[in-house]
Amino acid sequence: MNFDLNKIIRPTIKELKPYSSARDEFTGNGEVYLDANENPFETGLNRYPDPFQKKLKNKISKIKNIPQDCIFLGNGSDEVIDLIFRVFCEPGKDEVILFPPTYGMYQVCADINNIKTKKISLTKDFEIDEINLFKNLNNNTKIIWICSPNNPTGNTMDPEVIKNILNSFNGIVVIDEAYIDFSDSQSWIDFLDFHPNLFIIQTLSKAWGLAGLRLGMGFASKKIISILNKIKPPYNINSLTQEKALEAVAYLEEKNEAVDIILNEKVKLIKNIKLIETVKHIYQSDTNFILVKINNATNIYKELIERSIIVRNRSNVSLCEDCLRITVGNSIENKKLLDAIKEITR
Ligand SMILES: *Cc1c(COP(=O)(O)O)cnc(C)c1O
């Protein structure tokens, strides 16, 4: 493997002189701040937020057991995804690899940035098609996007395959672990030291129950993180988000308890949905949702909406024909869903 970070960063980004904010130019403790054109009257939010979220990163670094300068925080994972494209991919020239069916934002961000995507369909078992992947790499392939556990299929990708990709690909390998807290698998964070081309994305939106807060986390080598810091909007994480996240991540036990409850509910839900005759298959899931193959899925989707129950119809997605993606709710919600499906399919 010949991974050379300097060779794969876009020249424009390498040479970029970043915006220097007041809080970049003075980082000590002052008494009178007259450097940022802020309003002196206290509103609780009259000061700019910490552009590097040091307090929050300090907490996260302890939870994730990783140095602070290997952490990047974004306005949701969506911002992290977009910035990764912009660091490494030259519009109209470079390419990335996607493994559909997968999370839709990779394609959307590629399109917005005018980056070509090569789509290597997952196998029927929703695994990465390694042979087909390696056939499709070329000198302009900059990023391989892996979602594991994958949305919408729910499975974790074979770690041996991921290891092969990490060891042989000279571009960036992104592993989106939005659902890692629901899975028994080890996070790839533990392998960052061994793979300079690895970039991991996690989020507070799922297991932590904070989708409205918009906090995405990126984990990578210090060098990669420093480049993302250079191009991010200076104050991308607002004060309220930093404050609330700081509070929330102190409740690690509560997060783990919520995950346990959701996983127990998932077991119950699977057991009961299996009993419905028109259900053809429930795919194995390492997440907080299940992918269910059911006769007349689109019709059931519409009938559920009639009953004010909203699931995700994935029927028109290749390899997910006749599939509904159902988020695991609380016990009352799950019972409502079950009763409704039973009524519709009777
Ligand atoms: C839900 C989800 C996210 C979360 O995105 P945020 O912008 O952090 O809310 C990221 N990746 C995948 C695959 C998801 O399903």
The ligand as an ORCA input file, in Angstrom:
! r2SCAN-3c Opt
* xyz 0 1
  C     -29.268      8.469     10.160
  C     -27.974      8.331      9.459
  C     -26.968      9.274      9.631
  C     -27.167     10.451     10.519
  O     -27.036     11.646      9.882
  P     -27.039     12.993     10.783
  O     -26.817     14.033      9.738
  O     -25.907     12.857     11.740
  O     -28.358     13.074     11.457
  C     -25.744      9.089      9.015
  N     -25.522      8.002      8.260
  C     -26.468      7.055      8.082
  C     -26.159      5.855      7.287
  C     -27.721      7.194      8.665
  O     -28.650      6.260      8.460
*
